[in-house]
Amino acid sequence: MTDTTLDPRTVDEFLGAPIAEPSVRQQIMILYTATSALDSAVIGWSRYDGTGRTTPTMGDGDQPPYRTGVDALVDGWRLFQASQLLPPARGGEHDTSYLPYEFWLSRLVTIDDRQRSAR
């Protein structure tokens, strides 16, 4: 099997971009809501921090980061994916499973030179 992983330096050279650490990092937040509406209550969440400032884990808080998905939009998060709405299989209307109403949000955060050199 051939390794198809690209070295980031190779990609930068190919694109003609300078080999440098960008000063912007991405944070991802996944909100699970009670209904398919973005303004319904957040009942579950996951967070991922590309800045390295925090390392969120499952169960690290009792309160959701936002009351609704719309509250996250107001705070500057950008929605980039929502779950496809699929009806339950016939007879499975009352089965428990995964949380079906999932919204992926992102924001870009500027890091300073001290944070870059610490990594």
WOFEN-V512346 format. One record per residue. N is the residue number from 1. RES is the residue in one letter. SS is DSSP state (hx for helix, st for strand, lp for the rest). BURIAL is + if it has 24 or more other C-alpha atoms within 12 Angstrom, else -. D_CENTER is the distance of its C-alpha to the mean C-alpha in Angstrom with 1 decimal. Layout:
N&RES&SS&BURIAL&D_CENTER  N&RES&SS&BURIAL&D_CENTER
//
This chain:
1&M&lp&-&31.2  2&T&lp&-&30.2  3&D&lp&-&27.3  4&T&lp&-&25.3  5&T&lp&-&22.9  6&L&lp&-&23.4  7&D&lp&-&24.1  8&P&hx&-&22.0  9&R&hx&-&25.4  10&T&hx&-&26.7  11&V&hx&-&24.0  12&D&hx&-&24.7  13&E&hx&-&28.4  14&F&hx&-&28.1  15&L&hx&-&26.3  16&G&lp&-&28.7  17&A&lp&-&26.1  18&P&lp&-&27.2  19&I&lp&-&26.0  20&A&lp&-&24.2  21&E&lp&-&21.3  22&P&lp&-&19.1  23&S&lp&-&18.9  24&V&st&-&15.4  25&R&st&-&12.1  26&Q&st&-&8.5  27&Q&st&+&6.1  28&I&st&+&2.3  29&M&st&+&3.5  30&I&st&+&5.1  31&L&st&+&8.6  32&Y&st&+&11.7  33&T&st&+&14.7  34&A&lp&-&18.4  35&T&lp&-&19.2  36&S&lp&+&17.9  37&A&lp&-&18.3  38&L&lp&+&15.4  39&D&lp&-&18.0  40&S&lp&-&18.6  41&A&st&+&18.0  42&V&st&+&14.7  43&I&st&+&15.9  44&G&st&+&13.0  45&W&st&+&9.6  46&S&st&+&7.4  47&R&st&+&6.0  48&Y&st&+&5.9  49&D&st&-&8.3  50&G&lp&+&9.7  51&T&lp&+&12.7  52&G&lp&-&14.1  53&R&lp&-&15.2  54&T&lp&-&13.8  55&T&lp&-&13.2  56&P&lp&-&11.8  57&T&lp&-&13.1  58&M&lp&-&13.8  59&G&lp&-&16.4  60&D&lp&-&16.2  61&G&lp&-&16.9  62&D&lp&-&18.9  63&Q&lp&-&17.7  64&P&lp&+&14.4  65&P&lp&+&12.7  66&Y&lp&+&13.9  67&R&lp&+&16.8  68&T&st&+&15.4  69&G&hx&+&12.7  70&V&hx&+&15.3  71&D&hx&-&15.6  72&A&hx&+&12.0  73&L&hx&-&13.2  74&V&hx&-&16.4  75&D&lp&-&14.8  76&G&lp&-&13.4  77&W&lp&+&9.8  78&R&st&+&9.9  79&L&st&+&9.4  80&F&st&-&9.1  81&Q&st&-&9.6  82&A&st&-&11.6  83&S&lp&-&13.4  84&Q&lp&-&16.9  85&L&lp&-&19.5  86&L&lp&-&21.9  87&P&lp&-&25.0  88&P&lp&-&25.9  89&A&lp&-&28.6  90&R&lp&-&32.0  91&G&lp&-&33.0  92&G&lp&-&29.5  93&E&lp&-&28.8  94&H&lp&-&29.0  95&D&lp&-&27.4  96&T&lp&-&24.4  97&S&lp&-&21.5  98&Y&lp&-&17.6  99&L&lp&-&16.0  100&P&lp&-&16.3  101&Y&lp&+&14.5  102&E&st&+&10.8  103&F&st&+&8.7  104&W&st&+&5.4  105&L&st&+&5.3  106&S&st&+&5.5  107&R&st&+&8.5  108&L&st&-&11.0  109&V&st&-&13.0  110&T&st&-&16.6  111&I&lp&-&17.9  112&D&lp&-&21.7  113&D&hx&-&24.1  114&R&hx&-&24.5  115&Q&hx&-&20.9  116&R&hx&-&21.3  117&S&hx&-&24.6  118&A&hx&-&23.5  119&R&lp&-&21.2
//
